[in-house]
């Protein structure tokens, strides 16, 4: 082993030799580091770091004097070269280590300690040893450096600030050192060094250079109380002058923008125990005042929010973190997708449909869409690349309906006797009877009356039966006998009955029907079919399940005050039944609307997952607040200002309410010729 004594007159030269000869590593520890001393020692390290040199520098931050001596700008400069820099709260060691030698000395990295050109009378008397030609000793010194390094902290890109003097179990505040945004997730340490993760819910900007406020009530957020001694009069003194412009000019002249700082309010969500990195628990102790606050990393947010399932988009302010919905649960959950026109609501539904149809469980899920405007038909190939089906609902008038019966029989009002005669005829028929069978049975009944010579009180009945027969013959293709036959679900291409046996995407296109009442009946037919099919099949080994997506849901399940209930009664009743009971039979529901306040509140209340985009209408905002239990008041207050494509997701399908940025739905086949007819 070679040992050489190093004094303040030799320390720079010996240290420079180590720096110049370093090939694999250059590790430096010093409590204080001055910029001129650091530059004299290391020069330009960028090319060597790019070539693979491992450069680490650790300094001390224990008291105010440390930062009055150490020049952070110099350390930031070497960081930009590629060096790693950390700080320790207990560092007193001073050393320079390369691949096979180590300098251990009393000299800080300052000119007065020998890292400069000061004369001897201006330097401290320093003493140290240079250790070389001894791999064991150098390795031991390097190991101690690593111990210091591993315990040190660094001002990395993830740093956001430092927690303030007061904190509670559920809340803390921090002084912002780097840009932070409302909705961002951050972490801080508890006294037990557990990691608390929270969400920034508010930011307050302060500037102590502003003139003193006069009242004791002028306590600013974070406990900051403006005080005297800044050389400016109070606000009252400034603006009591006859010319208010005088106060304005003085205020703006002495106002120092660089004095501005921010305080962030954080809602604590969970705590990760130090010894159990894979577990998250409820907070039980407050964050330590003075703890470094950092942005939450992907691993932490993945544990908090879940890392698998249906990917809707990315967590806002954390683009590296996918926002995943519980896929297994989502298929049978009831979901409300809400947002004003142009906010991104339909775009999100398209993402969800494509993700669900082409699922990751080895088979496609069954999704049925009530497509009001043909929006989903137009991109069906892209929603379901593996294939899709177009469905049309053939509606017929039931001959036993009072209104239809009156029209066919030429009656101005209902006739109980005539209605009773028709019901007697229908009672002789099987549930599958056609209109032809009904007309045949009616003809037999009419002939029987004629042969028997009907009494006078039957005269009107006979006349009306004749009229009924004549008119029914001309319209029989649009008539049915029983209410269950009113709606028939057909393949839009082949016109054959569909049984929805296959998984995948089934689109019910209502774009060509402008009659709101008929659209409601068609939607009711689809919802009723799904409910009854799933309920009847629930005991099967492979039960029939589906997810029903209703576009423009407020048209099909309107609230009472909208005046649309009478025309939408069939679909309202059917959707209410699905919302209330569908989950137990495997029927999930997605309701999409731009007017939550016009959607039936009982149906909306059954939605246990919410995807909410921008909403500006006061009534709509109130409707969401009344049903969206997973979001705090602060989160809901952001709804009117959400950018297009940004939503708040919360409820049973996700671990906690979070803002999500949903990308534009990609349509790979846009502008290209479609490969064939929809199945």
Secondary structure, DSSP 4 states (H G I P E B T S, - for coil): -EEEEEETTTHHHHHHHHHHH-SSEEEEE-S-B-HHHHHHHH---HHHHHTT-EEEEEEE-SSHHHHHHS-HHHHHHHHHHT-EEEEESS----EEE-SSEEEEES--BSGGGTSS---GGGS---EEEEEES-HHHHHHHHHHHHHHHHH-B---TTEEEEEEEEE-SSEEEEEESS---TT-EEEEEBTT--EEEEEEEEEEEEETTSPPP-STT-EEGGGEE--S-SS---HHHHHTSS-HHHHHHHHHHH--GGGEEEEEEEEEEEEE-TT-TT--B---SPBPTT-EEEE--HHHHHHHH-SSSEEEEEETTEEEEEEEE-HHHHTTSEEEEE--TTSSHHHHHHHHHHHHHT-SSSSPPEEEEEESSSTTGGGHHHH-TT-EEEEEEEE-EETTSHHHHHHHHT-SS--HHHHHHHHHHHHTS-TT--HHHHHHHHHHHHHHHHHHT--GGGHHHHHHHHHHHHHHHHHGGGEESSGGGSEEEEETTT--B----S-EEEEEE-TT---HHHHHHHHHHHHHHHHHHHHHTTTSTT---EEEEETTGGGTSB-GGGS-HHHHHHHHHHHHHHHHHHHHHTEEEEEEES-GGGB-HHHHHT--EEEE-----HHHHHHHHHH-TTS-HHHHTTGGGPPTTEEEEEETTSSS-EEEEPPPPP-TTTTSPPSS---
